[in-house]
Every structure is written in structure tokens, then in C-alpha cells.
């Protein structure tokens, strides 16, 4: 704890969008914060979108430290924090967006409401892969759609970051789960107990007829957007619920509206950006820890390791789709 400066990656310019390695002052936790020694930083699509200037709703003022997800060890606690202690191993989606420094640094002072005790059966690297994708999946399936045992749930993009969490959560809740995937990723969703649907070769009408007797699915989670959201309106049952974390385009809502379907948009960064609902995120991470420790949920990991100085390569792997599974940067 004696060091007064720490290693961090700084973004100074959205046009150039390169990281610069720097020594910065070690942060000091405020009354409601904990100081975390970061072991691993998870990479999500939002991270490279922010770095390249393509997320106007979330981009911090520069210079800034990016990195949304992390896992690490608490080194100090603020005056008002009583539920967490020095030495606790924690994880969370904590920053890297407007106003909040991120996890591409050796230490981070973070709102104690944004972190939770990490699962004991996961290493730091795996734990850092969980927060954003689990939170996004849970908000859609549980908070909005209230998925119940026995329901038929369809997840679009079931092998992706949010998708593979949604498939596992819905399965753990007792739903009958289906997932659209490209043929090469079939085995991933099948290993989670879902029925794979090859969306490239099977029409919406065909799979609705085959798996729901033409009635439509009870709940559909769209993690892809665009045509996938339009397909969701065509595949939902009467009075069913479509949730999407990718509903940022222009869509004709008639198909879904004529079925009295509900559409819920999921924007997982809101608690970080607004300060509203942060404790609920820690609560959801508590559910993540429980499901992971019970063996019902496990992050799919990209095999390649990246150090802090290779953060750009880690971003590129996510941006160019060359990674299968979650990409994590080893900070420590």
C-alpha cells in the first residue's frame, strides 16, 4: 500500500483512440467508496465504442481511464461503508463511462454500491468477464420480463456475451430455452441446455411453427438488434414480452403491437451514468454469485491472455469478432 503512484492507461483523444500508459496518483476512496486493487478488467463492446468515439451517450471527458468491468481486492474502505471490508474479493461494472474512471488501472476508487463479493469458485479473470453481460441479461429476463419456469424463451445471439448469460439464467429459472446462433456456435448454446436455431437457414415462421405450434414464444431477448428485433415481433406470442439491449435503431412496431406485445429496452449503463439504481446492480451481482457458486452459470472465456499493455489488442479482438467468449485484460 505504500506506493503513491499507480499504472494506468489513459485515453486522450477519440480521433487517435490510442491508449497511453502513465503513472497517476493512487486514488483515495471517498466516504461511500472502496479502493480496489484491480486484478482483471473485462472488455465489452461498449469499451471499444467509447474509445473510438461511437458512444455519445456514455463517453467521458478526456483524458479518461476506460474499462467497464473489473474484479479485484478491496484495499481500503470509505468512512460510510460498513458492508464491505479490506481483503474482500469483489467484482462489478464500475466505470469507464462519463464521470467515472474505469478499470484499466492498478487501483480504482469505486462506489461501494456497484460492487459485490465475487464467486468463490471463479478466479479474478473469469469474475471480471461477468458483470456487464450478467447485469444486462438479468435486467431483461428478470426485472422486465419476469421469466417463469415452463415458459418458452428465445434468445437472439445465444452464444454472444449477453446472450450466453441470458440462456444460462433462463435455464436456471426453469424456462424452456431456444437460441439463435450461427452454425459454428451451436455446441455452445446446446451445452447450456438450449435448443439451437440456425437463423441463417431457418425462417422465423419455420421455427415458430416447429417449436411453439405457431403460437410464438412467451419471452424473447434480442441481443443483436436490427432485423433480429423485427424478427422478435414476428415470433412473440399474443401478450408476450420482447426485451432488447440493442433497440437503438428505427423499427416498425406494428407487428408486435398487433399482438399486444410488450417491448422493454435495456440500457445497463444507466445506474453508472445517472446514480439511480446502483444498489440494485450490486444485488443482481449477488444473484450472479449465487448461481455461479451453484454451478448454474459460468462465463465463456476467450482463451487468449492480454496484459495491460496489450489492452488495444484485447479491444480489437472484441471489435473484429475474432474472440469466442469473453475477453479479459490481466491488470495485475
Steps between C-alpha positions, in 0.01 A plus 500: 500500500799732520514595133362847429479461123337225295509377143202593284402522135386846395289588197571855389339530159198328340630561147834334568335255751831359627577417862795668668661328796552738792580522868218677682430578863344213687133582562365552852153360574226750592255430783276273288781334303740208525854495362546189287830355386397385156611154393305473173299728271223356282456629146154560350395647163412826678870538592628524142194708401592753768869492405423568133246774573190301396305511827396866546260408782781358717831654400705664777678832471864440408755418625327195647561146620274249321390151605146409610541167682748390765587249769743573780572531872385778733803684645317779687140593583338843527357633826138411419556148369412228749398200285842451335844456658867521412604170342159425346521364146245688291376548144279748325423730209653812645605771255663596174198713411416868542627626836624164631860384452531142375685181575806530272710603801666324792268661757153651480281684752148380426150558636448216750146454362642380167699200627419164658695208642631294211412130464743285700520243220620750237844648456531879461533469124173309464325725752597810299320349200164487677357837616377695195370198311332342803343831608369563148357149470340507847342844452330379182389154611424553867444870574295566185363173359465312832592167339325204662569128505339321206494802270648479152783752476686590182839673519633662182880471484516228764876445477590868543597683819153596623343209310690221672413648840132539403483136387651377828285726722178399322597132527580541871154656550339191349403639160513300179771686311566544129783702348585627153866445415723466198560132417858504635382599850220244536689292756542801731128557557425127502751456782285744705189291440346714225362391163710659224326671208705560184354840410690512170319198359169490687232766463319659794174336389673161488644511851187655652299218344750228599560602863181679609227346280474836329402684820828686553746516791398633843813712540761601243832664589658675203872566551571576134268780385402592144326217316524284813266739684258503204508118505418512872174686434411229248588216740339623825172353622188707567565716809860376508806701608793603277807643672797642313838644597550602136183698420680812383377509139177599329238226492140448397324389819177395328573126491557487876227751582238297311585217741482731803862412568709695749839640392756580771823678414800414719777758551724352766724806539221716647585448871864597432400801288215628719577373851150349512465128576862422586418288808276286281800421280692373804192294590488346150872417528411321824263280297782446249732382778233261629423349159871468418581337835207261445657402166206633294682783323855523368663763280626383161862617483710593198819293532752775423655700786563875471715712732429865581739611228308282251166665575466626144539145361233387747266773374570402139417134571156608624444759227596271211312200637809279505439401863266218596410561863572795726828690465672603822810713563732384781581820689700350785 
